Amino acid sequence: MLPIAAPITRILLRYVVGAWVAKAGLAIDVNDPNIFEVANFVVAGFIGLLTEGWWTMARRRGWHQ
């Protein structure tokens, strides 16, 4: 496998999941659109942190090679 495959996969996965969350991931039935926007932002941020945390753990344990 190419050494660049792991970072590219991580970046693409982050954007795919972010797009999914923004489009249809949250079905919160709220009347205030601001609350919905904040909820989308929080969930997308959590997914980004989870992805970066997984990458950091993989690098420390040698899984990224």
HELIX and SHEET records of a PDB file:
HELIX    1   1 ALA A    5  TRP A   20  1                                  16    
HELIX    2   2 VAL A   21  GLY A   25  3                                   5    
HELIX    3   3 PRO A   33  ARG A   61  1                                  29    
END                                                                             
